[in-house]
Amino acid sequence: MASLVDQAWQMLQGLVGGDLFEITLLSLAVSGLATGLSLLIGLPIGTWLALSRFRSRGLVISVVNTGMALPPVVVGLFVAFTLWRSGPLGDLGLIYTPSAMVVAEVIIATPVILGLTVAALGQLDPRLRLQLMGLGASRWQTVWWLWREARLPLLAALMAGFGSVISEVGAAMMVGGNILHQTRVLTTAIVLEVSRGEFVKAVALGIVLLTLAFLVNGVLTWAQQRSPRR
Amino acid sequence: MTLLDPNKASGGTPPLVEVRDLVVVRGARPVLTIDHLAIADRETLALVGPNGAGKSTLLLAVASLVPLARGRLSFRGSTVEPRDELAYRRRIGLVLPDPLLLNTSVFANVAAGLRFRGVSSSEAEGRVTEWLGRLGVEHLRRRPAREISSGEAQRVSLARALILEPDLLLLDEPFASVDAATRSKLLDDLEQLLRETHVACVIVTHDLDEAVRLGDRMAVVVAGRLRQRDVPERVLSAPLDEDVATFVGAETRLPGRVVSAHEGVALVDVGGCQIEAVSALGPGRAVLCCLRPEDVTLWSGNALRLLAGEASRPLSGSPGTSAPGPLPRVVSSARNQLPGSVSRIVAQGSLVRVSVHCGVPLVASITRASAEDMGLAAGGSVIVTFKASAVHLIPLAG
């Protein structure tokens, strides 16, 4: 095992500057963009769901929470069917492109961010909102301060969203196709190397993936734990 | 019930804030129904009532923070429409039972309302300093709000509302989360601040002492309805219905019927006993006789016999050896005198609550020292006296 990691490390040094850089960058770009878009969709809807009261609210939240456990490979299948050349959105020519991967990953990450946003804001004292409004906060000022108050669990939601897509392989494979120089990302590359019997290379890529996830989450954790300014 | 609007009588300027025909529902059930409530400039209105009566909901309704199923809220005579709500809320300051400070510094908490209103940071700086000082928490300025004590937090919460120089300050049980000693000091300071700033204020409390001390007027909410609104002294001495009487501490409440009335004094038959009460009610009316425990005086049977010269032996002598004769009448201005026996004694701080049975149950509140001097014990005989003016009659249907 130890020798495998050693060899992987040497392999890694060999790879640097070659395809590895490209693959890593694409992984980061696709996952980062998908997480960002999911945040743009999930945070407002999640906030609205957390703060409003309507009859079927419980049902909607249950659906969202089920969406958090959506199997990526099923999402991949669905997106692939839709974007297939003969599919309903085939004319867009998106199948086997990074854009298609982003679409699939947004579908995977949005319920995660949305569901955890509802939970994060749901943990706040409901009277905090009344208190803010009672001090003259407008609707947006109220939402902004509620986000601030819930910033720790909200950043956790962001981390969970990013984690769900950076580590995802089924959908990336199905809608991206693992084409070198086009749609190959770290996870699909690992699957490929394993199927080729290139275990050392697979482990090397695994180390890169872990390091990447660690760095991104490290930055977010730092932002989360930073003591509030004055 | 019609409540006289103090402003209509004097000049016709509309009250500061007024609610009319207000209904708040939770689910399908109305939890609050208020026909009319007005708050005048510079007035402190104490909103009291038992737990769950709807006083906090009423306060939030006045703050335009709960959806109204029906009704109208107006500010200086003009209705607060949905589009005016933000502007209206920027004229009030709200303090809730838990301080609910934001997870930031004390300074930023107190500055929050100013930031909402777009006050420049240099102006905010000065005002925050002033108000932290006025509430005696200047030294906490840079501390994270989550690290200060609950008493300090409630001071910060008060500063956060008062700094806005609101037209109306809304306080919901502001002392609920602090201990007795802190509460007393905080109450002193709040009383002084209210006097200095002349801010109109609605304070929700279930503590009668607080209400009497701070309130120019008192509004009693029971079961979602406004039952009485008057100066505190009148609410305490002349409750309008049984629920209010119960809440304001008229512990003796006896149903009876007026048998005769003469020169403003009604004689009421209460389960065989006759009680005199100052009242204009005529004979035949069914009434509830209300009596506050502090208005009841107890006379020990032994002391009376001594006074009357009946008991020649010293008090320490065994009283059981001879059957005590009938108790003599106390010579006093109190119109009501009833012989009875002590049924229960309960200590309440420096006071003692004594239940006496005189054919009907009565409750007296006397000092612990008096109880000791009298050698009160359960089963002992006493004479209960109270003035006819201490008895308040509530007319009952039927």
Chai-1 contact restraints between the chains, C-beta under 6 A:
chainA,res_idxA,chainB,res_idxB,connection_type,confidence,min_distance_angstrom,max_distance_angstrom,comment,restraint_id
A,R127,B,L96,contact,1.0,0.0,6.0,A-B,restraint_1
A,L128,B,L100,contact,1.0,0.0,6.0,A-B,restraint_2
A,L130,B,L65,contact,1.0,0.0,6.0,A-B,restraint_3
A,Q131,B,L96,contact,1.0,0.0,6.0,A-B,restraint_4
A,Q131,B,L100,contact,1.0,0.0,6.0,A-B,restraint_5
A,M133,B,L65,contact,1.0,0.0,6.0,A-B,restraint_6
A,G134,B,A63,contact,1.0,0.0,6.0,A-B,restraint_7
A,G134,B,L94,contact,1.0,0.0,6.0,A-B,restraint_8
A,L135,B,A112,contact,1.0,0.0,6.0,A-B,restraint_9
A,L135,B,G113,contact,1.0,0.0,6.0,A-B,restraint_10
A,G136,B,R89,contact,1.0,0.0,6.0,A-B,restraint_11
A,G136,B,R90,contact,1.0,0.0,6.0,A-B,restraint_12
A,G136,B,G113,contact,1.0,0.0,6.0,A-B,restraint_13
A,G136,B,F116,contact,1.0,0.0,6.0,A-B,restraint_14
A,G136,B,R117,contact,1.0,0.0,6.0,A-B,restraint_15
A,A137,B,F116,contact,1.0,0.0,6.0,A-B,restraint_16
A,S138,B,L86,contact,1.0,0.0,6.0,A-B,restraint_17
A,Q141,B,F116,contact,1.0,0.0,6.0,A-B,restraint_18
A,E149,B,N103,contact,1.0,0.0,6.0,A-B,restraint_19
A,P228,B,T104,contact,1.0,0.0,6.0,A-B,restraint_20
A,R230,B,S105,contact,1.0,0.0,6.0,A-B,restraint_21
A,R230,B,A108,contact,1.0,0.0,6.0,A-B,restraint_22
